[in-house]
Amino acid sequence: MKKHIAITLVSTLSLFASDPLIKQAKDAGLVAIPTSQAELMKLIDNPNNPITQAKVELGKQLYFDPRLSKSGLISCNTCHNLSKGGDDGMEAAVGHKWTANPHHLSSPTVYNAVFNTKQFWDGRSPDLEDQAQGPIQAAPEMAATPQHVVQTVTSMPAYVDAFKKAYGKDVTIDFKKVADTIATFERTLVTPAPFDAFMHGKSDALTQQQKDGLKTFIQVGCTSCHNNVALGGSMAPMNVAATYKYMNVGDFKGDKDGMVRVPTLRNITETAPYFHNGKIRTLKEAINEMARVQLGTKLTPKQTADIEAFLGALDGKKPDITLPILPASNAKTPQPDLN
């Protein structure tokens, strides 16, 4: 019996033995999602808008409520669908009056967006709170005014009570408060993956091909842009070594300095089509195009297959989300406007 216990213990410990690849990954700037809730909160919380359970629950209701839009048909979840990778699977986001994004920009995933250092493809928002205000007001998206949003929310006593519970009885329900509350919910949408377990020392969390892919990912230079917790999320120049073959689709060229927000690679297998204008449908093609455009490299079929296998290890466990039951509209609630 003692011998059996000893063998089992040695076998268990060997799974968590130091794998040299973990150090290589850390040295390359890759960071795991913490296992400790306290450590995770340091990364996802906003001191100016602290996360509380009451805010999260209210933010979830608002995230799913289409009445915040002018038409009464479009919610945050329309373009950032939590059932399918946190985006909409479209080349270009489709919003009010079936309008496609005028710049032919796709909807980035909301999962793990809290780890981005900038929000939007051009990085114009510093955080989720600021970002949440944009799509609600954008004419091709939800097409609402701040006044419409406030009137909608305050027309329903259940929402007013929920805001008082979340912020105190003297809360002022304004547009910023609504956006901040949605952002609080979005801050909790993190998806720890097998990659994170590997980075925390569980060597068998990745298959051998995934480990080979991680090595290749580091060696060819993918980590120069896809790093930190999000494996992306920061600003970087595009068309470094060559020109993206679909650069003429849409008029997006990045910010004033030509910098583009690097997409997170977490759950990347679920968020096709790829690139800012959604013109690439398969992960294999996206990997090879990135290598050509950003690294000036032509990958071998094995390198491509190994990197693709590694990216599969970034598919994470989604939070358990129960579809919220929304407060009933009443005579004071703005009517849907399809114009």
KEKE-3310 file (N, C-alpha, C; in steps of 0.2 Angstrom, whole numbers, plus 5000, padded with zeros to 4 digits):
npx = (5004:5010:5020:5012:5005:5017:5021:5010:5011:5023:5021:5010:5017:5026:5018:5017:5030:5044:5043:5053:5048:5038:5045:5051:5040:5036:5047:5045:5035:5022:5008:4999:4981:4977:4975:4971:4957:4959:4971:4967:4957:4964:4969:4957:4948:4942:4947:4940:4928:4922:4921:4906:4894:4881:4882:4887:4876:4866:4872:4873:4859:4857:4866:4860:4848:4838:4831:4838:4843:4839:4830:4824:4828:4841:4854:4869:4873:4870:4880:4890:4890:4887:4885:4892:4907:4908:4907:4900:4902:4902:4908:4908:4901:4884:4871:4859:4844:4849:4861:4878:4894:4901:4915:4918:4922:4924:4916:4925:4929:4921:4924:4937:4941:4944:4957:4963:4974:4970:4954:4943:4946:4955:4960:4955:4948:4951:4947:4935:4924:4923:4922:4910:4901:4901:4896:4882:4878:4882:4877:4876:4875:4868:4862:4856:4852:4860:4849:4838:4842:4843:4830:4823:4829:4825:4812:4807:4803:4809:4822:4827:4826:4836:4848:4849:4851:4864:4872:4868:4855:4855:4859:4862:4855:4862:4868:4882:4883:4875:4883:4895:4890:4887:4900:4905:4900:4905:4919:4920:4920:4930:4941:4948:4960:4967:4980:4983:4983:4994:5004:5004:5010:5006:5011:5005:4994:4994:4995:5007:5009:5003:5012:5023:5018:5017:5031:5035:5027:5033:5047:5046:5042:5029:5025:5029:5019:5008:5005:5007:4993:4981:4986:4988:4979:4986:4993:4999:5010:5003:5005:5019:5030:5025:5010:4994:4983:4969:4968:4962:4948:4936:4939:4948:4963:4970:4975:4980:4993:4995:4993:4986:4974:4979:4972:4965:4971:4964:4952:4951:4948:4935:4931:4930:4925:4942:4954:4953:4944:4937:4940:4946:4943:4947:4957:4970:4973:4974:4984:4995:4995:4997:5010:5016:5013:5017:5028:5036:5038:5038:5029:5031:5021:5020:5024:5013:5002:5006:5006:4992:4987:4991:4985:4972:4973:4970:4957:4945:4936:4920:4911:4898:4882:4867:4853:4846:4830:4821:4815:4798:4792:4783:4770:4778:4790:4801:4795:4799:4809:4811:4816)
npy = (4994:5006:5008:5009:5021:5029:5028:5033:5046:5051:5050:5059:5071:5072:5076:5090:5094:5105:5111:5115:5122:5130:5140:5146:5151:5160:5169:5174:5182:5178:5175:5168:5166:5169:5157:5160:5168:5181:5186:5186:5196:5207:5209:5211:5220:5236:5250:5262:5258:5247:5229:5221:5209:5213:5223:5216:5207:5216:5222:5211:5210:5222:5220:5210:5217:5222:5233:5244:5249:5259:5253:5243:5230:5226:5221:5221:5208:5204:5207:5203:5189:5178:5165:5160:5161:5175:5184:5189:5181:5187:5195:5209:5219:5220:5231:5243:5244:5234:5238:5237:5238:5253:5254:5241:5233:5220:5212:5212:5199:5198:5191:5189:5202:5211:5210:5217:5230:5241:5246:5243:5242:5252:5256:5267:5268:5267:5258:5245:5252:5264:5260:5254:5264:5267:5258:5258:5271:5273:5275:5265:5254:5252:5263:5272:5286:5294:5299:5291:5279:5281:5285:5273:5264:5270:5270:5258:5251:5240:5240:5252:5249:5239:5247:5255:5245:5241:5252:5261:5270:5283:5284:5291:5288:5288:5290:5286:5278:5267:5262:5259:5249:5239:5236:5231:5219:5213:5213:5201:5191:5180:5167:5154:5142:5126:5130:5139:5130:5123:5133:5135:5124:5111:5100:5090:5096:5101:5093:5084:5089:5101:5107:5107:5116:5128:5130:5133:5144:5153:5153:5158:5171:5175:5179:5192:5201:5194:5192:5193:5192:5191:5186:5195:5210:5223:5237:5237:5239:5236:5226:5224:5217:5214:5217:5215:5204:5207:5221:5231:5230:5238:5253:5254:5258:5258:5267:5285:5283:5272:5260:5245:5237:5222:5207:5196:5179:5170:5158:5158:5148:5149:5161:5164:5174:5180:5193:5211:5215:5203:5194:5182:5165:5153:5146:5141:5148:5161:5160:5158:5169:5179:5176:5179:5193:5200:5194:5191:5178:5161:5148:5131:5117:5108:5117:5126:5118:5114:5126:5129:5119:5122:5134:5129:5125:5136:5138:5141:5138:5144:5156:5151:5156:5162:5165:5181:5186:5199:5216:5220:5230:5246:5259:5270:5267:5269:5267:5255:5260:5259:5267)
npz = (5000:5004:4995:4983:4986:4986:4973:4966:4971:4966:4952:4951:4955:4945:4934:4937:4936:4932:4917:4903:4893:4898:4905:4893:4887:4896:4897:4884:4885:4888:4898:4910:4915:4931:4944:4957:4964:4970:4964:4951:4952:4954:4941:4933:4939:4941:4949:4949:4946:4954:4955:4959:4965:4964:4954:4943:4940:4937:4926:4917:4914:4907:4897:4889:4885:4873:4872:4874:4863:4848:4839:4847:4845:4845:4855:4866:4866:4853:4843:4850:4854:4867:4867:4856:4855:4858:4848:4832:4821:4808:4793:4793:4806:4809:4811:4816:4806:4798:4794:4788:4795:4791:4789:4786:4797:4808:4822:4837:4849:4865:4876:4887:4884:4894:4897:4887:4882:4876:4868:4854:4837:4833:4844:4852:4864:4881:4891:4896:4901:4895:4881:4881:4879:4866:4855:4858:4855:4842:4825:4815:4823:4838:4838:4847:4858:4872:4880:4877:4882:4896:4898:4895:4904:4917:4916:4921:4936:4942:4937:4942:4955:4955:4952:4963:4973:4968:4968:4979:4988:4984:4971:4955:4940:4925:4908:4908:4919:4916:4905:4912:4921:4912:4908:4919:4920:4909:4912:4919:4910:4908:4902:4907:4901:4894:4891:4901:4912:4909:4909:4923:4927:4925:4915:4907:4902:4889:4873:4864:4851:4853:4861:4853:4844:4852:4854:4841:4839:4847:4843:4829:4830:4834:4846:4847:4845:4850:4865:4883:4895:4887:4875:4865:4862:4863:4855:4838:4824:4807:4792:4792:4785:4773:4763:4769:4761:4759:4761:4754:4757:4764:4773:4783:4791:4803:4818:4819:4818:4811:4818:4825:4835:4842:4840:4853:4855:4862:4863:4849:4839:4839:4833:4820:4805:4802:4805:4804:4795:4793:4782:4780:4782:4788:4801:4798:4785:4791:4800:4791:4783:4793:4796:4784:4782:4794:4799:4788:4784:4778:4782:4786:4781:4792:4803:4802:4805:4818:4825:4824:4831:4844:4846:4848:4861:4868:4869:4880:4896:4897:4907:4918:4912:4915:4906:4907:4915:4909:4915:4914:4900:4900:4900:4900:4894:4881:4864:4851:4838:4821:4812)
capx = (5000:5014:5023:5007:5005:5023:5021:5005:5013:5028:5017:5007:5022:5029:5014:5018:5037:5045:5044:5057:5044:5035:5050:5052:5034:5036:5052:5043:5030:5016:5006:4993:4976:4978:4970:4968:4952:4962:4975:4963:4953:4969:4969:4951:4944:4943:4946:4935:4921:4924:4916:4902:4889:4875:4883:4888:4870:4863:4876:4871:4853:4858:4870:4855:4842:4838:4827:4843:4844:4833:4825:4822:4830:4849:4857:4876:4874:4868:4886:4895:4886:4891:4884:4896:4913:4909:4907:4894:4903:4901:4914:4907:4896:4877:4867:4852:4842:4853:4867:4884:4899:4903:4922:4919:4925:4921:4915:4929:4926:4920:4927:4944:4942:4946:4964:4966:4976:4965:4948:4941:4952:4960:4963:4953:4945:4956:4945:4928:4918:4923:4920:4903:4897:4902:4891:4875:4876:4884:4871:4876:4875:4862:4858:4852:4855:4860:4843:4834:4845:4841:4823:4822:4830:4822:4805:4805:4805:4814:4829:4828:4828:4842:4853:4849:4855:4871:4876:4866:4849:4855:4862:4860:4855:4864:4871:4888:4882:4873:4888:4899:4887:4888:4907:4907:4898:4910:4925:4920:4920:4937:4940:4954:4961:4972:4986:4984:4985:5001:5008:5004:5014:5003:5014:5001:4988:4995:4997:5014:5008:5002:5019:5027:5016:5019:5038:5036:5024:5038:5053:5045:5041:5022:5024:5031:5013:5003:5009:5003:4987:4977:4990:4986:4976:4989:4993:5005:5009:5001:5009:5026:5034:5021:5003:4988:4980:4963:4969:4957:4941:4935:4944:4952:4970:4973:4975:4984:5000:4995:4993:4980:4974:4980:4966:4967:4970:4960:4945:4952:4945:4927:4929:4931:4931:4948:4957:4949:4938:4934:4940:4949:4938:4950:4963:4976:4975:4975:4991:5000:4994:5000:5017:5019:5013:5020:5035:5040:5040:5033:5029:5030:5014:5020:5023:5006:4998:5007:5003:4985:4985:4993:4979:4966:4974:4968:4950:4944:4930:4916:4907:4891:4878:4860:4849:4842:4823:4821:4809:4793:4791:4777:4768:4784:4796:4801:4793:4804:4809:4814:4818)
capy = (5000:5012:5008:5011:5028:5033:5028:5038:5053:5053:5051:5066:5077:5072:5080:5097:5095:5111:5110:5120:5126:5135:5146:5149:5154:5166:5173:5177:5187:5174:5176:5164:5168:5167:5152:5163:5174:5187:5188:5188:5202:5212:5210:5213:5225:5244:5254:5268:5255:5241:5224:5218:5204:5216:5226:5210:5204:5221:5223:5206:5211:5227:5218:5207:5220:5225:5240:5250:5251:5263:5248:5238:5223:5225:5221:5220:5201:5203:5207:5200:5183:5174:5158:5158:5164:5182:5189:5187:5177:5191:5199:5216:5219:5222:5234:5246:5244:5230:5242:5234:5243:5257:5253:5234:5231:5214:5213:5208:5195:5201:5186:5191:5209:5215:5210:5221:5237:5246:5244:5245:5240:5258:5257:5273:5268:5264:5252:5243:5257:5269:5257:5252:5269:5268:5255:5260:5277:5273:5275:5259:5249:5252:5270:5276:5292:5293:5301:5285:5274:5283:5285:5266:5261:5273:5269:5252:5251:5235:5242:5257:5246:5236:5252:5257:5239:5240:5258:5264:5273:5290:5284:5295:5284:5292:5285:5283:5273:5262:5259:5257:5243:5234:5235:5227:5212:5211:5212:5195:5186:5177:5160:5150:5136:5121:5133:5142:5125:5121:5138:5134:5119:5105:5098:5086:5099:5101:5087:5085:5093:5108:5110:5109:5122:5133:5131:5136:5151:5158:5154:5162:5178:5177:5182:5199:5205:5190:5191:5195:5187:5190:5184:5200:5216:5229:5240:5235:5241:5231:5226:5225:5214:5214:5220:5210:5203:5210:5227:5235:5229:5243:5259:5254:5258:5259:5274:5290:5281:5265:5255:5241:5233:5215:5202:5191:5173:5166:5155:5160:5143:5150:5168:5166:5175:5183:5200:5217:5215:5197:5191:5176:5161:5147:5148:5139:5153:5166:5159:5159:5176:5183:5175:5182:5200:5203:5191:5190:5171:5156:5143:5124:5114:5106:5123:5129:5113:5114:5132:5128:5114:5126:5139:5125:5125:5143:5138:5141:5137:5150:5157:5149:5162:5160:5170:5185:5188:5207:5219:5222:5237:5249:5265:5275:5264:5271:5262:5253:5265:5256:5272)
capz = (5000:5005:4989:4979:4987:4984:4965:4964:4972:4961:4946:4951:4955:4938:4930:4938:4936:4928:4909:4901:4888:4902:4906:4887:4886:4901:4894:4878:4887:4888:4905:4912:4919:4938:4947:4963:4963:4972:4959:4945:4953:4952:4934:4930:4943:4940:4955:4948:4945:4957:4953:4965:4962:4962:4948:4938:4938:4933:4920:4913:4911:4902:4891:4885:4884:4866:4872:4875:4856:4845:4836:4852:4843:4846:4862:4866:4864:4846:4840:4855:4856:4872:4865:4850:4855:4860:4843:4828:4815:4802:4791:4796:4811:4806:4816:4815:4799:4794:4791:4789:4797:4785:4787:4785:4803:4811:4829:4841:4855:4872:4880:4889:4882:4900:4897:4882:4885:4872:4865:4847:4832:4832:4851:4854:4871:4886:4895:4894:4903:4889:4875:4881:4877:4859:4851:4860:4851:4835:4820:4811:4828:4841:4836:4853:4862:4880:4883:4876:4886:4903:4899:4895:4911:4923:4915:4924:4943:4943:4935:4946:4962:4955:4952:4970:4976:4966:4969:4984:4986:4981:4964:4949:4934:4919:4903:4910:4924:4913:4902:4917:4924:4907:4908:4925:4918:4904:4915:4922:4905:4907:4900:4908:4896:4895:4891:4908:4917:4907:4912:4930:4929:4923:4909:4902:4900:4882:4869:4861:4845:4855:4864:4847:4841:4856:4853:4835:4840:4850:4838:4823:4832:4835:4853:4847:4846:4854:4871:4889:4897:4881:4869:4860:4865:4863:4849:4835:4817:4803:4786:4793:4780:4767:4763:4770:4754:4758:4764:4751:4759:4769:4773:4789:4790:4809:4820:4815:4817:4807:4823:4825:4841:4841:4843:4857:4852:4866:4859:4842:4835:4839:4832:4813:4801:4805:4803:4806:4790:4792:4775:4780:4785:4791:4805:4794:4781:4795:4802:4786:4781:4798:4796:4778:4782:4800:4800:4782:4785:4775:4787:4783:4783:4799:4807:4802:4809:4825:4828:4824:4837:4850:4847:4851:4868:4871:4870:4888:4900:4898:4913:4917:4911:4914:4902:4912:4913:4910:4918:4908:4898:4902:4896:4900:4891:4874:4859:4846:4832:4816:4807)
cpx = (5004:5018:5018:5006:5011:5023:5016:5007:5018:5025:5014:5011:5025:5025:5015:5026:5038:5047:5048:5053:5040:5039:5051:5046:5034:5041:5050:5037:5023:5014:4999:4987:4977:4973:4967:4963:4955:4967:4972:4959:4958:4970:4963:4947:4946:4942:4941:4928:4922:4918:4912:4897:4883:4876:4884:4881:4866:4866:4874:4864:4853:4861:4865:4849:4842:4835:4832:4845:4838:4828:4821:4824:4837:4851:4865:4877:4873:4875:4891:4892:4890:4890:4889:4903:4914:4909:4901:4896:4903:4907:4914:4901:4890:4873:4860:4850:4846:4859:4874:4889:4902:4911:4924:4923:4921:4920:4920:4926:4926:4923:4935:4946:4945:4954:4967:4968:4972:4959:4946:4947:4957:4962:4960:4950:4950:4954:4937:4923:4918:4920:4913:4898:4896:4896:4884:4873:4878:4878:4871:4875:4868:4858:4854:4856:4855:4853:4838:4836:4842:4834:4820:4823:4826:4814:4802:4808:4809:4821:4831:4830:4835:4848:4854:4853:4862:4875:4873:4859:4849:4858:4858:4860:4856:4867:4877:4888:4879:4878:4893:4897:4888:4895:4909:4905:4903:4917:4926:4920:4927:4936:4947:4954:4966:4979:4988:4986:4992:5006:5009:5008:5012:5005:5010:4995:4988:4997:5004:5014:5007:5008:5023:5025:5017:5027:5039:5033:5029:5044:5052:5044:5034:5021:5026:5025:5008:5006:5004:4997:4983:4980:4988:4983:4980:4990:4999:5004:5007:5005:5016:5031:5031:5014:4998:4984:4973:4962:4964:4950:4940:4940:4948:4959:4974:4972:4979:4991:5001:4995:4986:4980:4974:4975:4969:4966:4967:4953:4945:4949:4937:4926:4931:4925:4936:4950:4951:4943:4935:4935:4943:4945:4941:4956:4970:4978:4977:4982:4996:5000:4998:5008:5020:5019:5017:5027:5039:5043:5035:5034:5028:5023:5014:5020:5016:5002:4999:5005:4996:4983:4986:4987:4973:4967:4972:4960:4948:4937:4926:4913:4900:4886:4871:4856:4845:4835:4823:4815:4804:4793:4784:4775:4774:4790:4796:4799:4799:4803:4814:4817:4825)
cpy = (5006:5013:5011:5019:5032:5034:5033:5045:5055:5054:5058:5072:5077:5077:5088:5098:5101:5109:5116:5125:5131:5141:5149:5153:5161:5171:5177:5181:5184:5174:5172:5168:5165:5162:5155:5168:5180:5190:5190:5194:5208:5214:5213:5218:5232:5247:5260:5265:5248:5236:5222:5214:5208:5220:5221:5208:5209:5222:5217:5207:5216:5225:5214:5210:5224:5232:5246:5253:5255:5258:5244:5231:5221:5226:5221:5213:5200:5203:5204:5194:5179:5167:5155:5162:5172:5187:5186:5183:5180:5194:5206:5216:5222:5225:5237:5246:5240:5233:5238:5239:5246:5256:5246:5231:5225:5216:5209:5204:5199:5197:5188:5198:5213:5215:5214:5228:5242:5243:5247:5243:5246:5260:5264:5274:5264:5259:5251:5248:5262:5266:5255:5258:5270:5265:5257:5266:5277:5271:5268:5253:5249:5258:5273:5282:5291:5294:5295:5280:5275:5283:5278:5263:5263:5272:5262:5251:5246:5236:5248:5254:5242:5241:5254:5251:5239:5246:5263:5268:5280:5290:5288:5290:5288:5287:5282:5278:5267:5258:5256:5250:5237:5231:5230:5220:5209:5209:5205:5189:5183:5170:5156:5143:5131:5125:5136:5136:5123:5126:5138:5128:5112:5103:5094:5089:5101:5095:5089:5090:5101:5111:5111:5115:5129:5135:5135:5143:5156:5159:5158:5169:5180:5181:5190:5204:5201:5188:5193:5190:5186:5187:5189:5206:5222:5232:5239:5238:5235:5232:5228:5223:5214:5217:5215:5210:5206:5217:5232:5234:5233:5248:5259:5254:5258:5265:5279:5288:5274:5259:5252:5237:5226:5211:5197:5184:5168:5164:5157:5155:5145:5157:5169:5170:5180:5190:5205:5217:5208:5193:5184:5171:5155:5150:5146:5145:5159:5166:5160:5166:5181:5182:5179:5190:5203:5200:5190:5183:5167:5150:5136:5122:5111:5112:5126:5124:5113:5120:5132:5124:5118:5130:5135:5125:5131:5143:5136:5139:5143:5150:5154:5155:5160:5166:5174:5186:5196:5210:5220:5229:5240:5255:5270:5273:5266:5266:5261:5258:5262:5261:5274)
cpz = (5000:4998:4983:4979:4985:4976:4963:4965:4967:4954:4946:4951:4948:4933:4931:4938:4931:4921:4907:4896:4892:4903:4899:4885:4890:4899:4888:4879:4888:4896:4905:4916:4926:4940:4953:4961:4965:4967:4953:4946:4952:4945:4930:4933:4941:4946:4955:4947:4948:4956:4960:4961:4960:4955:4942:4936:4935:4926:4915:4910:4906:4896:4886:4883:4878:4866:4873:4868:4853:4843:4841:4850:4844:4853:4861:4864:4857:4842:4844:4858:4861:4871:4860:4850:4857:4855:4839:4822:4809:4800:4794:4800:4807:4812:4814:4808:4795:4791:4793:4791:4791:4784:4786:4791:4806:4819:4833:4847:4861:4877:4881:4886:4888:4900:4891:4885:4882:4869:4858:4843:4832:4839:4854:4861:4875:4890:4893:4896:4897:4883:4875:4879:4870:4855:4852:4856:4844:4830:4817:4816:4831:4840:4841:4855:4869:4883:4883:4881:4893:4903:4899:4902:4916:4922:4919:4931:4945:4942:4940:4953:4961:4955:4959:4974:4974:4968:4975:4982:4983:4974:4959:4943:4928:4914:4905:4915:4921:4909:4907:4920:4919:4907:4914:4924:4914:4907:4918:4917:4903:4906:4901:4904:4898:4895:4897:4913:4915:4910:4919:4932:4927:4916:4904:4900:4892:4879:4866:4855:4847:4858:4858:4844:4845:4855:4846:4835:4843:4846:4832:4824:4833:4841:4853:4848:4850:4860:4877:4890:4891:4875:4863:4865:4866:4856:4845:4827:4813:4796:4787:4788:4773:4768:4764:4763:4753:4761:4761:4752:4765:4769:4779:4788:4797:4812:4816:4814:4813:4812:4824:4832:4839:4844:4848:4853:4856:4863:4852:4837:4834:4836:4824:4811:4804:4801:4804:4801:4789:4786:4775:4785:4789:4795:4801:4789:4785:4798:4797:4783:4786:4797:4790:4779:4788:4801:4794:4782:4781:4779:4783:4785:4790:4804:4808:4806:4816:4828:4829:4830:4843:4851:4850:4858:4872:4871:4877:4890:4900:4905:4912:4917:4910:4911:4907:4910:4915:4912:4912:4907:4900:4898:4895:4896:4884:4869:4854:4840:4827:4811:4808)
residu = (MET:LYS:LYS:HIS:ILE:ALA:ILE:THR:LEU:VAL:SER:THR:LEU:SER:LEU:PHE:ALA:SER:ASP:PRO:LEU:ILE:LYS:GLN:ALA:LYS:ASP:ALA:GLY:LEU:VAL:ALA:ILE:PRO:THR:SER:GLN:ALA:GLU:LEU:MET:LYS:LEU:ILE:ASP:ASN:PRO:ASN:ASN:PRO:ILE:THR:GLN:ALA:LYS:VAL:GLU:LEU:GLY:LYS:GLN:LEU:TYR:PHE:ASP:PRO:ARG:LEU:SER:LYS:SER:GLY:LEU:ILE:SER:CYS:ASN:THR:CYS:HIS:ASN:LEU:SER:LYS:GLY:GLY:ASP:ASP:GLY:MET:GLU:ALA:ALA:VAL:GLY:HIS:LYS:TRP:THR:ALA:ASN:PRO:HIS:HIS:LEU:SER:SER:PRO:THR:VAL:TYR:ASN:ALA:VAL:PHE:ASN:THR:LYS:GLN:PHE:TRP:ASP:GLY:ARG:SER:PRO:ASP:LEU:GLU:ASP:GLN:ALA:GLN:GLY:PRO:ILE:GLN:ALA:ALA:PRO:GLU:MET:ALA:ALA:THR:PRO:GLN:HIS:VAL:VAL:GLN:THR:VAL:THR:SER:MET:PRO:ALA:TYR:VAL:ASP:ALA:PHE:LYS:LYS:ALA:TYR:GLY:LYS:ASP:VAL:THR:ILE:ASP:PHE:LYS:LYS:VAL:ALA:ASP:THR:ILE:ALA:THR:PHE:GLU:ARG:THR:LEU:VAL:THR:PRO:ALA:PRO:PHE:ASP:ALA:PHE:MET:HIS:GLY:LYS:SER:ASP:ALA:LEU:THR:GLN:GLN:GLN:LYS:ASP:GLY:LEU:LYS:THR:PHE:ILE:GLN:VAL:GLY:CYS:THR:SER:CYS:HIS:ASN:ASN:VAL:ALA:LEU:GLY:GLY:SER:MET:ALA:PRO:MET:ASN:VAL:ALA:ALA:THR:TYR:LYS:TYR:MET:ASN:VAL:GLY:ASP:PHE:LYS:GLY:ASP:LYS:ASP:GLY:MET:VAL:ARG:VAL:PRO:THR:LEU:ARG:ASN:ILE:THR:GLU:THR:ALA:PRO:TYR:PHE:HIS:ASN:GLY:LYS:ILE:ARG:THR:LEU:LYS:GLU:ALA:ILE:ASN:GLU:MET:ALA:ARG:VAL:GLN:LEU:GLY:THR:LYS:LEU:THR:PRO:LYS:GLN:THR:ALA:ASP:ILE:GLU:ALA:PHE:LEU:GLY:ALA:LEU:ASP:GLY:LYS:LYS:PRO:ASP:ILE:THR:LEU:PRO:ILE:LEU:PRO:ALA:SER:ASN:ALA:LYS:THR:PRO:GLN:PRO:ASP:LEU:ASN)
# end
